[in-house]
Amino acid sequence: MYQALYRKYRPRTFDDVVGQSHITRTLQNEVKTGKTAHAYLFTGSRGTGKTTCSKILAKAVNCPHTQDGNPCGECEICRGIDDGTVMDVLEIDAASNNGVDNIRQLREDAYFAPGQAKYRVYIIDETHMLSTGAFNALLKIMEEPPPHVLFILATTEVHKVPATILSRCQRFDFRRIGSEDIAGYLEKIAQKEGVVLEHSAGLLIGKLADGGMRDAVSLLDLCISHGGSVTAEVVAQAAGLAGSGHLLALAKAFAEKNTASSLEQIGTLHDKSMDMERLCGDLVAFYRDLMLLKTVEKPERLIVALPEEMEEMKPLAKRLSLSQILYTLSVLQEAQNRMSRTANRRTELEMSVVRICNPAMDSSADSILARLEDLEAAVRRGVLADPPALSEGRADEEAPVAKGGPKPEKQEAVLATQAEPAAKTVVSALGDLSEAQPFGAWQEVLGRLLKTNPPLFAALKNSDAYEKGDFMLIDAKNDLFFKLIRENEFAKDSLRDALLAQTGRRYRLGPYRPQGQSPAKPEADPLETLLRSAKTAGIPVEEK
């Protein structure tokens, strides 16, 4: 019968273990000096060598012909432990033997002297699965163990192991194995199997294995079954990856705010049976790499990617701002969390893509910051466009403003041509603002906004409100408020709802500009500072 590669090439000595030298060196020295403990605790993620080192240690303490702390692998004891025929070494699965009766039976058997070996070794895998009663029963024998008994506990969730057990063990934390180490080990296996393994394919397997050697060897076994040389393309196909080309194309569509293209690409990948949750995870990993390219001086040490992939990512990372990358990461990670609780994962991913391509739909702080970055980029490029009128939209086209405001500069007048008819209509709707009265319950309204829309509350800091007829005129110190009201329906509805809840009336909204008074300047607001700089430099700006 065919033997899986991860079993065939399982390390037999401490020297064969990859990536855990900080542990194997200590265990070898303990075996050489005869100063082994009565209980060990091995913890770490899956596939990092916990059970393998447990069996090697069991052989080493019982082998009569150890070589530099390693078992010889040739004696009857070593071969018997490898074959599972030595009854003095027991491997117990705590997931299926987690009851107090199982541990009581173990405790009774432990007092009998070993039959073949020097020590009775109990390897308890997935120790965290033991019940409370089982832990208590195990604690009793670990407090006063017989001299011929050795316990080796292995777990992936050490935080679930009681402190009373931990304090009686020598603890060793297994690290995730690096991709380079995994690739080197896989190349040795491929050479022994007579298979050509490209280094790039080995690195990709190492990345997909997430530090677990067993997963890496199993994936190599699958790739070898495809036949021929093992290339990065074969690995991607075997693992069901989207491929860096698809990820790069999606990221470019996100950067261009091209919703249609993004959704079409996702549909194509879905038709090819690409798992949507896996695709979302790949996008998260891709944008993590972009974040590292943007923030780390030498990202090559932290990013596992082929050289050609790295060169393709660098221009995109340079094009995007850090805020845009972080916003996209945040949206994708939210989608990942929701995907685990829904059956329609494609819809979840598509909803997130729409949010990424249309940040104006999102009122979160990350979205606002990303839009500010877009505006900065537009100023640097000098995009020519006609800005829309500063109004709420169709429902509030007649919102009042004061007459006699400051005259725009010549450049601004050219840019605002499209907005002039709407502005004249707005001015005529109210006339003189001398009859506008201060709105006394404004602070109470702001208190409601703090609970329902914190970003809008922040934009209304130090603001006042005036009432005239059906109009509520806002004297905001931060012009970001007017941008929110103009572009964000949620912000507009939040303010109206807060006014309705406080007064029982539904007001029409507008800016408060007394006659002869210049518009209030924001206090150190980055958006207004940016706009003023653009106007001073004579750069027209497209506001989206």
N, C-alpha and C positions, 0 to 999 in steps of 0.2 A: 504493500500500500504506500502511496505517495505521502511523504512527510513534509508538512508545511515548513517553509524556510525559517520562520521565527523559532520553531522547535529544533530544527536541524542545526542551526547556528547559534543556539543559546550558549552564552559564555559558561565555560566549565571551571575557570579559575578567576581569581581577583584581577589578574593581569589582563584578562579578556574583556572585562567590563569597561565600557566606553563612557567617558564624561563624568565619572564619579570618583576620581582619584582621591578627593578629600575624605572619602569614606573607606575605600578599599585599602588605602595606605594604613589607616588606623587599625582596621580589622586584621590586616596582615601582621602588624606589630604585636597586637594582642595575642594572636595565635602563636607567634614565634616565642614570645616571652611567657606564655602560659597564663596570662592575666586576663582571661576572658570573664565577662560579667555573667550573671545568672539570667539576665533578661535584657533584651534589646527591643527598641522600637524604631522601625523603619517607616518614614512618612515621605510622601511626595506624590506628584501627579502620576497618572497611569503610564505604564510602559517605560519607566525610568530605571528599573532594575531592582526593585524592592524584593520581589519573590526570588529572583535569580540570585541576588546576594545572600538571601536567607539560606538557600540550598547550598551555595558554595561554603558559607560559614558552617553549616551542619556537617559538610564533608570534612572541612579543615579541622574542626575540633575532634573529629573521630578518626581521621586518617593517621595511621602509624608511620607514614613516610612523607610528611609534609616537606615541601621545597620552598623555602623563603616565605613561609606563611601560607602557601597555596597547597591545596590537596593534590596528591600525585595523579589522581584520575585513573590509576591502573590497578590499585589494590581491590580486594573483594568488597571492602566497605564502600569505597568511592563508586564502583560500578553498581553496587546494590542500591545505593541512595539514588543514583541517576535512574535506575530501572524501577525504583519504588518497591524493591523486595526486602529492604531492611526495615523491619517493623519497629525499630527503636526511633526512627525519624518519621513523625506524623505531620502531614499537612492538613489543616482543618479549615474549612470554609465557614467563617463566622456568619455569613449571610444565611446559610441553611442550617447551621448548628448553633443557633444563638440563644438557646434556652438555658436555664439554670441547671437542668438535669444533665445536659451535655457536658457542661463544665464540671459538675460534680463527678461524673464518670471519669473525666480526664484527671481530676485531682486524685481520685482513688487509684487509677492506673499509674500515676506518676511516682508513687511511693515504691513501686516494684523496681528492682534493679534491671538495667538494660541486659538484653540477651546476647546481642552480637557486638554492639558498639560500646564505646566508652561512656557516652552520654545519651540520655533520652532527650531528643530535641522535639519541641512542639512549635510548629510554624502555624500561627493563627492569622490567616489572611482576612482582609476587610474587618479588622478588629472592631471598628466603630459600630458595626452592626449588632454587637452583643447587647443583650437586654441588661437592665439595671441589676437584676438578680444574678445574671451570669457574671457581670463585672465584680460583684461582691464576692461571689464564689471563687473567682480567679484571684482576687486580691489576697485571699486567705493563704493560698499556697505560694504566692509571690512574696509575701512577707517573710515566710520561713521555708524556703524551697529546699528540697533534698539536694545533696551535693552532686548527684548525677543527673540533674535536670537542667535543661537550658530552654528558655522561652524566647521566641522571636515573633514579635507582633508587627504586622504590616497593615498600613491604613492609608487611604487617600484623604481622610477627613479627621485629622488629629485633634481638632477642636472638640470632637464628640467623645473623645476618650477621657475618662475621669482623671482629675489631677492626682488622685491617690495611686493610680496605675502608672501615670507618667513619671512620678517621682521615684519609682522603683525600677526604672529602665534606663539604659543608655540610649539616648535619642540620636538618630542620624537623619538629617533632612536631605533627600535626594533632589538634585536640581534637574531642571529641564535640560536636555542635551542639545547643544548647539547644532545648527544646520550644517556647518562645515564638518563637524565630527560625525554626524549622521551620514553625510554624503561620502566621507572617506571610508566608513565601515561598509556602506552599501556597495562601494566599488570593489572592495575585497571580496564580498559575497558574490557579486556578479562575475568577477574574474574566476572564482572557483567553480561557478556554474557554467562558465563558457559563454557568458552573455556580455554584449557591449553596452555599457551604461554611460551615457554622456554626463559630464560633470554638472551641466546645467539641470539635467533631469534629476540627479541626486540632490542638488540644492532645493529643487522644487518639492521633492518628496519630503525633505527635511523640514521645509516650511509648513507643508500640509500636516505633518505628524505632530506639530506643536510640541516638540521636545521629547516625544515618546518613541523610543527605538523599536518597540514591538509593532506599533502602528506603521512605522516606516518600512520595516522588513516585510510586513504583510502587504503593503501597497506595492513594493517592489515585486513580490511574488505574483500579484495580479497583473502587473505590467509585463512581466516575463511571459505570462500566459498569452498575451496578445501576439507574441511571435516577433522575431527580428530584434533590431536594436531598440534599446529603451531611450527614447528622446523626451524632451520636455512636452512635445505635442502628445505623445503616447500617454504620459503621466496625466496631462490635463484631461484627456479623453477618458482615461480610466477612473479618474477622481470626479468627473462630472463638473469640471471647472468652466467658468464663463470665458476664461482666457483674458490676458491683459489687454488684448486688442479691443474686446467688447467693453471692458471697464474704462479704457481710455476714451473710447467713442462716447460712452455715456457721460463721462465727466466733462468732455468738451461740450456736449449738448446742454448739460447743466450750466456750464459757464456762460453759454450763449443765451440762456433762458429760453431754450427751444423746447417747449413742452411737447409739441407734436412729435418731434424726432425722438425725444426720450421715451415716450410711450410706445412708439413704433418699435424701437429697439428692444424694449422689455417684452413686447408681444412676440417678436421674433425669437427671443431666447426662451420664452414660455412654450412656443410651438415646438422648439427643439428639446422639450422635456427638461429644461433647466429648472432646478428647484428654486423657488422665489426667495425662500429664507436663506438659502446658501448664497444666492446672488446678492442679497442685502448684506450678508456678512462679508462677502468679497468686496463690496463697495465701501463698507466701513474700514476694512483693512487697507484698501487703496487710498482712501482719504486720510487715514492715519499716516501712511507713507508720505503723502503730500504735506501733511502737517510737520513731519520730521524734516522734510526737505526745506521747509520754510523757516524752521526754528533752530535746527542743529547745524553746527559748523561742518561736521563730518558725519552725515547721516548714513553713510555706507555701513557703518558698524551696527546700526540699529535696524536697517531695512534689508530684508532678504528678497532680492530681486536680481534678475539677470542684468548684465551690463546694458544691453539694448533697451530693456524695460526702464532702467534708471534714466537713460538719456531721453526717452520719450516722456517721462514724468516731469523732468526738470523744467521745460518750457511752460507746462501747465501750472506747476507750482509757482513759477515766477509771475504768471499772468493773474493768478487768483490772490486775493488778500487773505491774511490769516483769519479775519473775521468771517469771510465767506466759507472758508474751509471748515471752521469750527461750527458754523451754523448748519452746514450740510451734514457734518458728522452727528450733530445733535439730533437732527430730524431722522437720519437713518437709524440711529440707535433707539430712538423712540419707536420706530417701525419694527425693529427687531423684537423689542419687548412685547408689542401688541401681537406680532405674528405667532407667538407661542400660545396665544389665547384665542385664536380665531382659525376658522377653516379656510377662509378665502384670503390666502396670503398675497395673491397677485394684486387684489384690490388695495390691500394695505400698502404695498410697495408703490402702486400707482398714485395713491393719495399723497404719499410722501414726496414723490417726484414732482407732482403739481405744486406742492408747497415750496420745494427747493427752487423750481423755475419761476415761481411767483411769490417772492418774499413779502410783497406788499399785502398779501392775504393774511400774513401772520403778524400779530401784535406783540410778540415776545421781544425781549431786549436783544437777543441774538439776531433776530430778523432786522430790527431797526438799525443795529450796528452794521450789519451786512449791507443794508441799503445806503447807509452813509458812505461806506467804502466804495460802492458803485458810483455815488455822486462824485467822490474825490477823483475816481478814475476818469469820469466824464469831463471834469474840469481840466485834468491833465491833457486829455485828448483834444479838448476844445470842440466838443460836438455842437453843431448848429441845430437849433430847434426853436419852435415857438412854444413858450410855456403856457399851460392852461390858466384860466382865470382862477384867482384865489377865492373859490366859493365852495359850497358844500355839494353841489350837484344840482340835478333837476328840481328836487324838492325844496331847495333853499336858494334858488337863483336870485330871489329878491331880498336876500338877507341884507340889512342896512349897514352902510358905512358912512362916516362923516364926510361932509364936503370940505374942501379947502385943504386937503392933505398935501404933503410935500410933492412937488413936481418931479417926475422921474427924469433921470439923465437921458441924454439923447440915445445912447446905446440901449437903455432899458425901454425907451419908448418904441424903438424899432422892434424889440423882442416881444413887447406886450400888445402889439397891434390886434392880435386875435382876442385879447381879453377886454379891450376897451368897450365894446357894446354891452357886455355883461356888467361891467363896472358902472356904466351910466345908468342901467336899469336898477342896479342895487342902490345907487345914491338916491334916485328919485323915489324909491319905495318908502323912505322914512323922512327925508328932509332934515331939518335942524335937530341936533341931538341935545339941545339945551333942556328939553323936557325929560330926558332919560333919568331915571331915579336909581340910586344904588340898590342892589339886590341884597337884602339883609341876611338871607339864609344861604349865602354862597359857601360858607365854610362847612355847613352841614352837607351840601351837595358834594363838596370835595371829599368829605369823609366817606360818603357812599362810593365815590369813584375809587378811593383807596382800596376798597374791598373787591370791586368788580372789574376795574381796569387800572392796575398800578402804573403802566407806562403813561397813560393819559393823565393820571394824577400828577406824575412827575413833571409832565410838560406844562401843567397849570400851576406850578409852584409860584407863589407870590402874585397870583392873578386876582383880578376883581371882576365883578359882573354888574351890569346895569340893565334895567328893565324899562321897556317902552312898548306898551300895547302887547301885541303877540310876539314881540321880539325879545330875546335874551342876548345882550351884547357883551362879548367877552373881551376884557382888557388883559390879554396875556403878555407876559414879559418874554416868553420864549416862542419864537415863530415856528418851532417844531410842532406846536399845538395845531396851527393852521394847516400844516402839511398833513398831520394825522387826520384831521377832520375832512380834508379834501380827498385823501386817498384811501382812507380806511373806514368802511361802512360800520365796522364793529365799534370803532371809537366814537363815531357820530351817534350811533344808537345808544351807546353807554351813557353819554352825556344827556341825551334826551330822556332816557329812562330814569336817570338820577334826578333830573328836574321834575319829572312827572311824579316820582315817588315822594318828593319833598313838598311839592306845591299842588299836585293834582291837576296841573295844566301841562299841555304839550306846546312848548315854545318853538319858534323858528330861531335859528342861530345866526349870529353874525359878529364881526369884529367891532370893537368900540374904538373909534378914533375921533376925539373931540376936535372941533374946528380949530385950525391953527396949530395943532399939536402933532409933532412927528411921531411916527410909529415907534413904540417902545422897542429898545434893543435888548436882545437876550443877554443874560449874564453868562459870559464865557461859554456860549453854546457852540459846539463845533460846527454844526450845520450852517448857522448864520455867519460865523467867521469865514467859512469856506465860500459862501455865496458872495460876501462882501469882497473877498480877495479876487474872486472870479470877475466881478463887475469892475473892480478897479483895474484889473489887467485887460479888460475889454474882451473877455472870453465868454461867448454865449454858452449856455448850459442847457442840456436836455434833461428835464425832470420827468422820470417815469414813475 
